[in-house]
Amino acid sequence: MLVKKRKSEYGNLSLPRKKSSKQMERHLKGVSNHRRIEILFLIADNKGISVDDISGRLHCNLKTISSHIWRLSQAGLVRKNYQGRTVIHELSPYGKTFHKFLAAFQRSV
């Protein structure tokens, strides 16, 4: 998704448009489950991890993990790369932002 830029009041400096409330909702719903948060942290720590590996490390059903990864992907937080029959996963730029936020939030009082 490309970000439309607009001229700012400071001259030729261009700023990205603000996200609409619906766009923000889509991203927030992507991480609105404890299992998806665990998956997000696991992908952040292991770039290029497959669904089988995620399923094994979290001791969850493969279909459940696939469903959660699909939701994270639809929310724009995870990217899928197809390599033959294997699908490897990495965080998108938005996913990295959410990971940083959640890691800081996890350590807060």
C-alpha atoms as one frame of an Amber mdcrd trajectory, in Angstrom:
protein
   0.000   0.000   0.000   1.493   3.318  -1.022   1.267   6.297   1.276  -0.012
   9.467  -0.329   2.057  12.481   0.548   0.889  16.040   0.855   2.636  19.369
   1.062   3.096  20.691   4.538   2.781  24.212   5.753   6.586  24.308   5.905
   7.199  24.439   2.152   8.280  21.533  -0.018   8.582  19.107   2.895   6.077
  16.318   2.277   4.409  14.425   5.095   2.498  11.120   4.930  -1.254  11.337
   5.394  -2.696  10.431   8.738  -4.197   6.973   8.979  -7.952   6.853   9.187
  -9.580   5.282  12.220 -10.583   2.275  10.065  -6.973   1.739   8.976  -5.780
   1.894  12.580  -8.546  -0.507  13.625  -7.359  -3.058  11.036  -3.833  -3.019
  12.464  -5.013  -3.160  16.076  -7.373  -6.065  15.412  -4.427  -7.909  13.906
  -2.759  -8.114  17.316  -5.909  -8.408  19.409  -5.213 -12.005  20.443  -2.590
 -13.418  22.810  -1.573 -16.107  20.324  -1.039 -13.539  17.546   1.141 -11.484
  19.862   3.220 -14.602  20.585   3.510 -15.257  16.843   4.542 -11.651  16.207
   7.334 -11.925  18.795   8.432 -15.305  17.413   8.643 -13.986  13.844  10.548
 -10.913  15.064  13.125 -13.151  16.745  13.293 -15.689  13.876  13.063 -13.974
  10.485  12.171 -16.499   7.796  10.355 -18.935  10.095   7.801 -21.330   8.598
   4.309 -22.201   9.839   5.511 -25.668  10.863   8.275 -24.170  13.009   5.889
 -21.668  14.615   3.387 -24.428  15.312   6.063 -26.607  16.900   7.547 -23.877
  19.075   4.170 -22.702  20.361   2.794 -26.265  20.724  -0.346 -25.399  18.741
  -2.353 -26.934  15.950  -1.051 -26.114  12.466  -4.479 -24.923  11.278  -4.823
 -22.584  14.259  -1.416 -21.041  13.614  -2.165 -20.718   9.893  -5.388 -18.889
  10.692  -3.631 -16.470  13.044  -0.848 -15.804  10.529  -3.465 -15.149   7.844
  -5.065 -12.534  10.114  -1.691 -10.936  10.840  -1.019 -10.849   7.121  -4.414
  -9.281   6.367  -3.703  -6.659   9.030  -0.479  -5.772   7.214   1.806  -6.883
  10.043   3.392 -10.003   8.505   4.768 -10.675   5.026   4.716 -14.116   3.448
   7.409 -15.259   1.027   6.756 -18.406  -0.960   9.744 -20.673  -1.563   8.491
 -23.779  -3.316   6.076 -25.529  -0.981   7.376 -23.667   2.060   6.117 -20.273
   3.175   8.484 -18.196   5.249   7.382 -15.207   7.296   8.853 -11.861   8.263
   7.500  -8.713   9.846   6.366  -5.852   7.653   7.414  -2.306   8.572   4.114
  -1.915  10.466   4.747  -5.262  12.165   8.157  -4.042  13.323   6.541  -0.902
  14.727   3.949  -2.951  16.608   6.664  -5.309  17.869   8.650  -2.388  19.300
   5.522  -0.983  20.935   4.477  -4.335  22.420   7.995  -5.031  23.710   8.086
  -1.639  25.443   4.527  -2.118  26.729   5.444  -5.561  28.089   8.189  -4.010
  30.242   6.109  -1.065  31.492   4.613  -0.916  34.947
